[in-house]
Amino acid sequence: MPNGKQITLRQMRAGQSGIVFQIQGGHGLISRLSALGIRPGQRITKVGSTFMRGPVTIRVGNAQVALGFGMANKIIVELV
């Protein structure tokens, strides 16, 4: 049962952590993100992003991954 605030990955501030709650996309997007280790229930930390529509960098496990603006906007995260 969710009890935290849910926002998109793009809306998170640098340094914030959360649990991936939902991915709002098709099978292709879900498969691609899963291959990167990003799936519901996984803890992620936003490292940073560029101003406007640039890439969003996150830490998932021991890896650092850069995602496009559109992908980051489809990942719903529950803040911890």
Backbone as CSV, one residue per row, in Angstrom:
resi,resn,N_x,N_y,N_z,CA_x,CA_y,CA_z,C_x,C_y,C_z
1,MET,0.843,-1.187,0.000,0.000,0.000,0.000,0.884,1.246,0.000
2,PRO,0.742,2.126,-0.996,1.567,3.321,-1.059,1.249,4.283,0.081
3,ASN,2.289,4.864,0.641,2.068,5.828,1.716,2.912,7.078,1.545
4,GLY,3.745,7.136,0.494,4.568,8.310,0.249,4.022,9.116,-0.910
5,LYS,4.683,10.203,-1.194,4.277,11.060,-2.304,4.780,10.462,-3.610
6,GLN,3.931,10.422,-4.614,4.301,9.866,-5.910,4.474,10.987,-6.931
7,ILE,5.644,11.010,-7.566,5.947,12.006,-8.586,6.698,11.311,-9.713
8,THR,6.885,12.016,-10.814,7.671,11.436,-11.900,9.158,11.601,-11.568
9,LEU,9.964,10.774,-12.204,11.402,10.857,-12.010,11.914,12.241,-12.401
10,ARG,11.351,12.821,-13.429,11.768,14.146,-13.874,11.531,15.200,-12.799
11,GLN,10.490,15.050,-11.995,10.147,16.036,-10.972,10.999,15.918,-9.717
12,MET,11.700,14.797,-9.544,12.546,14.628,-8.353,13.688,15.640,-8.373
13,ARG,14.139,16.021,-7.196,15.309,16.889,-7.080,16.564,16.033,-6.978
14,ALA,17.678,16.592,-7.357,18.953,15.878,-7.259,19.200,15.469,-5.812
15,GLY,19.583,14.222,-5.607,19.852,13.706,-4.273,18.663,12.993,-3.646
16,GLN,17.466,13.171,-4.199,16.292,12.495,-3.652,16.293,11.027,-4.057
17,SER,15.778,10.190,-3.161,15.660,8.759,-3.431,14.197,8.360,-3.406
18,GLY,13.915,7.260,-4.082,12.555,6.752,-4.095,12.513,5.338,-4.630
19,ILE,11.337,4.771,-4.562,11.080,3.425,-5.061,10.243,3.561,-6.327
20,VAL,10.658,2.873,-7.388,9.875,2.907,-8.628,8.519,2.285,-8.339
21,PHE,7.462,3.060,-8.571,6.111,2.611,-8.288,5.442,2.063,-9.545
22,GLN,5.648,2.747,-10.670,4.971,2.366,-11.902,5.734,2.925,-13.094
23,ILE,5.664,2.209,-14.211,6.212,2.699,-15.470,5.043,2.838,-16.431
24,GLN,4.800,4.062,-16.879,3.662,4.338,-17.753,4.126,4.287,-19.199
25,GLY,4.219,3.090,-19.725,4.662,2.943,-21.100,4.318,1.574,-21.627
26,GLY,4.663,1.368,-22.869,4.383,0.094,-23.509,5.414,-0.963,-23.169
27,HIS,5.241,-2.115,-23.788,6.119,-3.262,-23.539,7.583,-2.943,-23.865
28,GLY,7.824,-2.210,-24.958,9.187,-1.869,-25.355,9.905,-1.032,-24.304
29,LEU,9.239,-0.013,-23.790,9.836,0.849,-22.770,10.086,0.070,-21.487
30,ILE,9.114,-0.730,-21.075,9.257,-1.510,-19.845,10.424,-2.488,-19.972
31,SER,10.562,-3.135,-21.130,11.662,-4.076,-21.347,13.013,-3.370,-21.319
32,ARG,13.095,-2.217,-21.972,14.363,-1.469,-22.017,14.789,-1.026,-20.616
33,LEU,13.840,-0.485,-19.857,14.166,-0.034,-18.504,14.508,-1.219,-17.600
34,SER,13.815,-2.331,-17.774,14.103,-3.525,-16.981,15.528,-4.018,-17.238
35,ALA,15.973,-3.938,-18.484,17.340,-4.334,-18.823,18.368,-3.430,-18.144
36,LEU,17.977,-2.200,-17.841,18.860,-1.261,-17.142,18.749,-1.401,-15.618
37,GLY,17.865,-2.282,-15.156,17.685,-2.489,-13.723,16.614,-1.622,-13.109
38,ILE,15.848,-0.933,-13.945,14.796,-0.036,-13.466,13.460,-0.744,-13.639
39,ARG,12.896,-1.179,-12.517,11.606,-1.887,-12.540,10.869,-1.549,-11.254
40,PRO,9.548,-1.740,-11.234,8.783,-1.440,-10.015,9.365,-2.168,-8.800
41,GLY,9.465,-1.423,-7.689,10.022,-1.962,-6.454,11.499,-1.671,-6.279
42,GLN,12.166,-1.190,-7.323,13.605,-0.908,-7.274,13.845,0.480,-6.708
43,ARG,14.822,0.593,-5.815,15.180,1.890,-5.232,16.133,2.622,-6.172
44,ILE,15.841,3.894,-6.438,16.700,4.706,-7.291,16.968,6.042,-6.615
45,THR,18.066,6.680,-7.009,18.432,7.999,-6.513,18.730,8.887,-7.701
46,LYS,18.138,10.056,-7.742,18.406,10.987,-8.839,19.724,11.688,-8.563
47,VAL,20.636,11.592,-9.509,21.943,12.225,-9.368,21.870,13.662,-9.866
48,GLY,21.212,13.863,-10.988,21.087,15.215,-11.522,20.400,15.212,-12.865
49,SER,20.189,16.404,-13.391,19.597,16.554,-14.717,20.026,17.898,-15.270
50,THR,19.916,18.022,-16.575,20.243,19.298,-17.189,18.991,20.154,-17.260
51,PHE,19.180,21.414,-17.458,18.060,22.357,-17.508,17.174,22.054,-18.713
52,MET,15.895,22.209,-18.544,14.879,22.009,-19.577,14.718,20.531,-19.936
53,ARG,14.976,20.141,-21.190,14.623,18.808,-21.660,15.827,17.890,-21.851
54,GLY,16.852,18.055,-21.075,18.042,17.227,-21.206,17.922,15.905,-20.478
55,PRO,18.982,15.103,-20.524,18.950,13.793,-19.867,18.887,13.889,-18.342
56,VAL,18.332,12.836,-17.734,18.226,12.715,-16.285,19.147,11.574,-15.863
57,THR,20.051,11.845,-14.926,20.990,10.827,-14.465,20.531,10.289,-13.125
58,ILE,20.494,8.943,-13.020,20.072,8.301,-11.779,21.082,7.239,-11.379
59,ARG,21.024,6.862,-10.111,21.819,5.743,-9.608,20.839,4.640,-9.244
60,VAL,21.078,3.461,-9.828,20.256,2.286,-9.543,21.230,1.161,-9.204
61,GLY,21.158,0.688,-7.970,22.147,-0.285,-7.498,23.512,0.382,-7.457
62,ASN,24.502,-0.236,-8.102,25.852,0.340,-8.167,26.126,1.011,-9.496
63,ALA,25.123,1.125,-10.334,25.303,1.698,-11.667,24.697,3.095,-11.740
64,GLN,25.265,3.904,-12.618,24.734,5.226,-12.889,24.220,5.205,-14.326
65,VAL,22.977,5.637,-14.537,22.309,5.536,-15.833,21.751,6.902,-16.209
66,ALA,21.883,7.265,-17.483,21.277,8.499,-18.000,20.082,8.123,-18.856
67,LEU,18.953,8.758,-18.572,17.714,8.516,-19.315,17.284,9.798,-20.004
68,GLY,16.608,9.653,-21.120,16.054,10.809,-21.810,14.904,11.428,-21.035
69,PHE,14.610,12.666,-21.371,13.541,13.421,-20.712,12.207,12.688,-20.793
70,GLY,11.867,12.161,-21.969,10.596,11.471,-22.157,10.475,10.212,-21.314
71,MET,11.561,9.434,-21.256,11.556,8.213,-20.435,11.394,8.566,-18.964
72,ALA,12.124,9.563,-18.509,12.068,9.968,-17.101,10.675,10.451,-16.725
73,ASN,9.962,10.993,-17.685,8.629,11.515,-17.418,7.597,10.401,-17.298
74,LYS,7.935,9.177,-17.699,7.009,8.043,-17.645,7.269,7.116,-16.462
75,ILE,8.257,7.457,-15.651,8.586,6.628,-14.480,8.023,7.313,-13.241
76,ILE,7.082,6.650,-12.582,6.455,7.185,-11.366,7.207,6.630,-10.166
77,VAL,7.646,7.519,-9.291,8.465,7.162,-8.144,7.755,7.559,-6.858
78,GLU,7.814,6.688,-5.868,7.290,7.015,-4.538,8.474,7.414,-3.674
79,LEU,8.473,8.669,-3.219,9.595,9.185,-2.430,9.702,8.469,-1.090
80,VAL,10.949,8.280,-0.621,11.178,7.658,0.679,11.868,8.635,1.597
